[in-house]
Amino acid sequence: MRKFLRLASLLLALAPGAAAAEPVQIKPSLTRLNANLELPPGKTVTDGVVVLVHGMLSWYGQETIATLQKNLKGHGIGSLAITLSLGVDDRQRARVCEVTHDYALAGARREIGLWLEWLAGQKAKSVDLLGFSRGGAQVAAIAPELPTVRKIVLMAPAFATALEQAEAYQRAFGHPLQPEIVEARKNPLATRTVDFLTCRQAPVLNATFLDGYSELPPRLAARTGKPTLVIVAGKDEVVPDLARKLPSDVKPVVIEGASHLFLDLYGEEAADIVAKFILGDQAMAK
């Protein structure tokens, strides 16, 4: 891993005063992990960075994340958008359905931790963490275990109770979730073909299936242990009525008219809100 850290440090040191958009790769084990680093003119990693975590089966190049990076740079904020491996070495696109799904939230926690270690090695004076969609719910779940993270942003976090997951599964695939969970519990280490997340009839490790449908309830937003901003899309078709479902001590910022992906001007508005929070507007934190 040190070889990759040295290489990334060299790339950053070559032009410390210039704006930078650099792919970054680390290889802490057999799996190569990818990210995209965006730095405003005159800034380096040492000035502080926001780590961005993508949504379900997505990657750092997805439009919502890529646009957010660009807009944050316009506010003078550097960001590192990471791609979780989801069991795929050197993943550089959306996670395909046909490759066996054999990962879990614990893997996401580990990989986020590795990127935090990389930033510590770059002497980042502050690190904030933003999760979008499913990434937002995952960030909320693991935030208490990340002592070096300063602030948390949950952008349209895809929280879901067991009942909501069952209802969504029925709508998406036309058959109930519970029998599939029962089947998966019989042999967690076996792989079978099953409808999973956004994939129809995909090869999935039973343990991964069970992990994928573990509850990520809205109450997690109040338990991060850090100043936390929750941004809600007013017309979110993926997580409808999110503002109403959040705990009473979480005061979200609602962007009226925005869909789940915060496209076009809604993306700019979301970046404005994130920037104010990151740069010190404590009134927006819960």
C-alpha positions in Angstrom: 0.0 0.0 0.0 2.9 2.4 0.7 3.9 2.4 -2.9 0.5 3.7 -3.9 0.5 6.3 -1.1 3.9 7.5 -2.2 2.8 7.7 -5.9 -0.4 9.7 -5.0 1.6 12.0 -2.7 4.1 12.7 -5.6 1.3 13.6 -8.0 -0.1 16.1 -5.5 3.2 17.6 -4.8 4.1 18.2 -8.4 1.7 21.2 -8.7 0.7 22.2 -5.2 -0.9 25.5 -6.3 -2.9 24.3 -9.2 -6.5 23.1 -9.4 -6.5 19.3 -9.6 -8.8 16.5 -10.7 -6.9 13.3 -10.3 -7.9 9.6 -10.3 -6.4 8.0 -7.2 -5.9 4.3 -6.7 -4.7 2.4 -3.6 -4.1 -1.3 -3.2 -4.2 -2.1 0.5 -4.6 -5.9 -0.3 -5.5 -7.8 -3.4 -8.3 -5.4 -4.4 -7.5 -2.1 -6.0 -9.7 0.8 -4.8 -10.4 3.8 -6.9 -11.4 7.4 -6.2 -11.5 10.8 -7.8 -9.8 13.8 -6.1 -11.0 17.3 -6.9 -9.1 20.2 -5.5 -9.9 24.0 -6.0 -7.2 26.3 -7.3 -4.6 26.9 -4.7 -5.8 24.1 -2.4 -4.2 20.8 -1.5 -5.4 17.9 0.5 -3.9 19.4 3.6 -6.5 22.1 3.5 -9.3 19.5 4.2 -11.4 17.2 2.1 -15.0 15.9 2.0 -15.2 12.2 1.2 -18.2 11.3 -1.0 -19.8 7.9 -0.9 -22.1 6.9 -3.9 -25.5 5.2 -3.9 -26.5 1.6 -4.6 -24.3 -0.3 -7.0 -23.0 3.0 -8.3 -19.6 4.6 -8.6 -17.8 8.0 -8.3 -18.5 9.0 -11.9 -22.3 8.8 -11.4 -23.9 12.2 -12.3 -25.0 13.3 -8.9 -21.6 12.6 -7.3 -19.6 14.1 -10.3 -21.7 17.2 -10.3 -21.4 17.6 -6.5 -17.6 17.4 -6.8 -17.6 20.1 -9.4 -19.9 22.4 -7.5 -18.1 21.9 -4.2 -14.8 22.9 -6.0 -16.6 26.1 -7.0 -17.1 26.8 -3.3 -13.4 26.2 -2.6 -14.0 22.8 -1.1 -11.9 19.8 -2.0 -13.5 16.3 -2.3 -12.5 12.7 -2.7 -15.3 10.7 -4.3 -14.6 7.0 -3.7 -15.9 3.9 -5.5 -16.6 1.0 -3.1 -15.3 -2.2 -4.6 -18.4 -4.2 -3.8 -16.3 -7.3 -4.3 -14.8 -6.2 -7.7 -11.1 -5.5 -8.1 -10.3 -2.1 -9.8 -14.0 -1.2 -10.2 -14.4 1.8 -12.5 -18.1 1.7 -13.5 -21.5 0.9 -12.0 -21.5 -2.5 -10.4 -22.8 -5.1 -12.9 -25.4 -7.6 -11.9 -24.0 -10.7 -13.5 -20.8 -10.9 -11.4 -21.4 -12.7 -8.1 -22.4 -10.4 -5.3 -20.2 -11.3 -2.2 -19.8 -8.1 -0.1 -21.3 -6.5 2.9 -21.6 -3.2 4.9 -18.5 -4.3 6.8 -16.5 -4.1 3.6 -17.8 -0.6 3.0 -16.8 0.4 6.5 -13.3 -1.1 6.0 -12.8 0.6 2.6 -13.9 4.0 3.9 -11.5 3.5 6.8 -8.7 2.9 4.3 -9.4 6.1 2.4 -9.4 8.0 5.8 -6.0 6.5 6.5 -4.8 7.6 3.0 -6.0 11.2 3.8 -4.3 11.1 7.2 -1.1 10.2 5.3 -1.6 13.2 3.1 -1.9 15.4 6.3 -5.5 16.5 5.7 -6.3 18.8 8.5 -10.0 17.9 8.4 -12.1 15.2 6.9 -15.8 15.3 6.5 -18.0 12.5 5.1 -21.0 12.7 2.8 -23.1 9.8 1.7 -25.7 9.9 -1.1 -28.8 7.6 -1.3 -27.9 4.1 0.0 -24.5 5.5 0.7 -26.1 8.0 3.0 -27.8 5.3 5.0 -24.6 3.4 5.2 -22.6 6.4 6.3 -25.1 7.1 9.1 -24.7 3.5 10.2 -20.9 3.5 10.4 -20.3 7.1 11.4 -20.0 6.4 15.2 -17.0 4.1 14.4 -15.1 6.8 12.5 -13.5 9.1 15.1 -11.4 11.1 12.7 -14.4 12.3 10.7 -15.4 15.9 11.6 -18.9 16.4 10.1 -21.5 14.1 8.4 -23.8 15.0 5.4 -26.6 12.6 4.5 -27.9 13.5 1.1 -31.3 11.8 0.3 -30.3 8.9 2.5 -32.1 5.7 1.5 -33.2 4.7 5.0 -35.5 1.7 5.1 -37.2 -0.4 7.8 -37.8 -4.1 7.3 -41.4 -3.4 6.3 -40.4 -0.8 3.7 -37.8 -3.1 2.3 -40.4 -5.9 1.9 -42.8 -3.5 0.2 -40.2 -2.2 -2.2 -39.1 -5.8 -3.0 -42.6 -6.8 -3.8 -43.1 -3.8 -6.1 -39.8 -4.3 -7.9 -39.9 -8.1 -8.4 -43.5 -9.1 -8.0 -42.9 -11.7 -5.2 -42.3 -11.4 -1.5 -39.0 -10.8 0.2 -39.5 -12.9 3.3 -39.3 -16.4 1.7 -36.0 -15.3 0.1 -34.6 -14.3 3.4 -35.7 -17.6 5.0 -33.9 -19.4 2.1 -30.7 -17.4 2.5 -30.6 -18.1 6.2 -30.4 -21.8 5.6 -26.9 -21.6 4.2 -25.3 -18.2 4.4 -22.1 -19.3 2.6 -23.9 -20.7 -0.4 -24.5 -18.7 -3.6 -27.8 -18.8 -5.5 -29.5 -16.9 -8.3 -32.1 -14.5 -6.9 -33.6 -11.0 -7.4 -31.4 -8.6 -5.4 -31.4 -4.8 -4.9 -31.8 -3.5 -8.5 -30.7 -6.8 -10.2 -33.0 -9.5 -11.6 -31.8 -13.1 -11.1 -28.3 -12.3 -10.1 -25.8 -14.7 -8.5 -25.7 -13.6 -4.8 -23.9 -15.0 -1.8 -26.7 -15.7 0.8 -24.8 -13.7 3.4 -24.7 -10.8 1.1 -28.4 -11.1 0.4 -29.1 -11.0 4.2 -26.8 -8.0 4.6 -28.4 -6.2 1.7 -31.8 -6.4 3.3 -30.7 -5.5 6.9 -32.6 -2.6 8.3 -31.1 0.9 7.9 -33.8 2.9 9.8 -34.2 6.7 9.9 -33.2 6.8 13.5 -29.6 6.3 12.5 -29.5 10.0 11.4 -29.7 11.0 15.0 -26.9 8.6 16.2 -23.9 9.6 14.1 -22.2 11.2 17.1 -21.1 14.1 15.0 -22.6 17.4 13.6 -24.9 16.0 10.9 -26.7 17.6 8.0 -29.6 15.8 6.3 -30.7 17.0 2.9 -34.0 15.8 1.6 -35.3 16.0 -2.0 -38.8 17.5 -2.0 -40.0 15.1 -4.7 -37.9 12.1 -3.8 -39.3 9.1 -5.7 -36.9 6.7 -4.0 -37.3 7.7 -0.4 -40.7 9.4 -0.3 -41.7 11.3 2.9 -38.2 11.1 4.3 -38.5 14.4 6.2 -41.5 13.0 8.1 -39.8 9.7 8.9 -36.7 11.3 10.5 -36.4 11.5 14.3 -37.8 14.6 15.8 -34.4 15.9 16.8 -33.1 15.8 13.2 -34.0 19.0 11.4 -33.5 18.3 7.7 -33.0 20.9 4.9 -35.6 20.2 2.2 -34.9 21.2 -1.4 -38.4 21.6 -2.8 -38.9 20.2 -6.3 -35.8 18.1 -6.3 -35.9 14.5 -7.4 -33.7 11.9 -5.7 -30.8 12.6 -8.0 -30.7 16.4 -7.5 -30.3 17.1 -11.2 -29.5 20.4 -12.8 -30.0 23.5 -10.6 -31.1 21.3 -7.7 -27.5 19.9 -7.6 -26.2 23.4 -7.4 -28.6 24.2 -4.5 -27.5 21.0 -2.7 -23.8 21.9 -3.1 -24.6 25.4 -1.7 -26.2 23.9 1.4 -23.3 21.4 1.9 -20.7 24.1 1.5 -22.3 26.4 4.1 -22.4 23.4 6.5 -18.9 22.3 5.9 -17.5 25.8 6.1 -19.1 26.4 9.5 -22.8 27.1 9.5 -23.5 25.1 12.7 -27.2 26.3 12.7 -27.8 23.7 9.9 -26.5 20.8 12.0 -28.8 18.7 14.1 
